[in-house]
Amino acid sequence: MLFLIVTIILCLPLVVFALSNTAVVHLGMWPTDYGVEVHLSAAILVAMAVSFLIGAFIVWMSELAQRRRARRAERTVRLLESQIEALKARVAVPAAALPPAA
């Protein structure tokens, strides 16, 4: 229910924006004669969505190296913890099992 309330609150400004900008604009590709007539609000919202997705992809790609380092560090920690446990087990050998001192 909370998700629905937050979604409605966040989408309300987009709906108001779309209803406020109903003018039709011509979007054309410069080197070609291709063009399309769309509502101004649709053109702006699509441009914002595409820009957001491109930015999210760039951030995701830049974090790949950090994630790789974190996985390598976690692997090293697990290895070192297992070595510590092995050393603790070796030290905890009962005194009776040790050979007599000469």
C-alpha positions as CSV (number, residue, x, y, z in Angstrom):
1,M,0.0,0.0,0.0
2,L,2.9,2.4,0.8
3,F,4.4,1.7,-2.6
4,L,1.2,2.7,-4.3
5,I,0.9,5.9,-2.3
6,V,4.6,6.9,-3.1
7,T,4.0,6.0,-6.8
8,I,1.0,8.2,-7.0
9,I,2.8,11.1,-5.3
10,L,5.7,10.8,-7.7
11,C,3.6,10.3,-10.9
12,L,1.2,13.2,-10.1
13,P,3.7,15.9,-11.3
14,L,4.3,14.0,-14.5
15,V,0.6,13.9,-15.3
16,V,0.2,17.6,-14.5
17,F,3.2,18.3,-16.8
18,A,1.7,16.2,-19.6
19,L,-1.7,17.9,-19.3
20,S,0.0,21.4,-19.3
21,N,2.1,20.9,-22.4
22,T,-0.3,19.7,-25.1
23,A,1.3,21.6,-28.0
24,V,2.3,19.5,-31.0
25,V,6.0,19.9,-32.1
26,H,7.8,18.6,-35.2
27,L,10.9,16.5,-34.4
28,G,13.1,15.9,-37.3
29,M,16.4,14.1,-38.0
30,W,18.7,16.7,-39.5
31,P,20.6,14.9,-42.3
32,T,17.4,13.1,-43.4
33,D,13.9,14.2,-44.2
34,Y,12.5,12.0,-41.5
35,G,10.3,13.8,-39.0
36,V,7.5,13.1,-36.6
37,E,4.8,15.2,-35.0
38,V,4.5,14.5,-31.2
39,H,3.1,16.3,-28.2
40,L,5.7,18.5,-26.4
41,S,5.2,16.7,-23.1
42,A,5.8,13.3,-24.7
43,A,9.0,14.5,-26.4
44,I,10.4,15.9,-23.1
45,L,9.4,12.9,-21.0
46,V,10.9,10.4,-23.5
47,A,14.1,12.5,-23.7
48,M,14.3,12.5,-19.8
49,A,13.7,8.8,-19.6
50,V,16.3,8.0,-22.2
51,S,18.8,10.3,-20.5
52,F,18.1,8.7,-17.1
53,L,18.7,5.2,-18.6
54,I,21.9,6.2,-20.3
55,G,23.2,7.8,-17.0
56,A,22.2,4.7,-15.0
57,F,24.1,2.5,-17.5
58,I,27.2,4.7,-17.2
59,V,27.1,4.5,-13.4
60,W,26.6,0.8,-13.5
61,M,29.6,0.3,-15.7
62,S,31.8,2.5,-13.6
63,E,30.9,0.4,-10.5
64,L,31.9,-2.9,-12.0
65,A,35.5,-2.5,-11.0
66,Q,34.5,-1.7,-7.4
67,R,32.3,-4.8,-7.3
68,R,35.1,-7.0,-8.6
69,R,37.5,-5.7,-6.0
70,A,34.9,-6.3,-3.2
71,R,34.4,-9.9,-4.4
72,R,38.1,-10.4,-4.4
73,A,38.4,-8.9,-0.9
74,E,35.6,-11.1,0.4
75,R,37.3,-14.2,-1.1
76,T,40.6,-13.2,0.6
77,V,38.8,-12.7,3.9
78,R,37.2,-16.1,3.7
79,L,40.6,-17.7,2.9
80,L,42.3,-15.9,5.8
81,E,39.5,-16.8,8.2
82,S,39.8,-20.5,7.3
83,Q,43.6,-20.3,7.8
84,I,43.0,-18.7,11.3
85,E,40.6,-21.5,12.2
86,A,43.1,-24.1,11.0
87,L,45.9,-22.5,13.1
88,K,43.6,-22.3,16.2
89,A,42.8,-26.0,15.8
90,R,46.5,-26.9,15.6
91,V,47.3,-24.9,18.7
92,A,44.4,-26.4,20.6
93,V,45.9,-29.9,20.4
94,P,45.8,-31.4,23.9
95,A,49.1,-31.4,25.9
96,A,49.0,-35.3,26.2
97,A,49.2,-35.6,22.5
98,L,52.5,-33.7,22.4
99,P,55.8,-35.7,22.6
100,P,57.7,-35.4,26.0
101,A,60.3,-32.6,26.2
102,A,63.9,-33.8,26.3
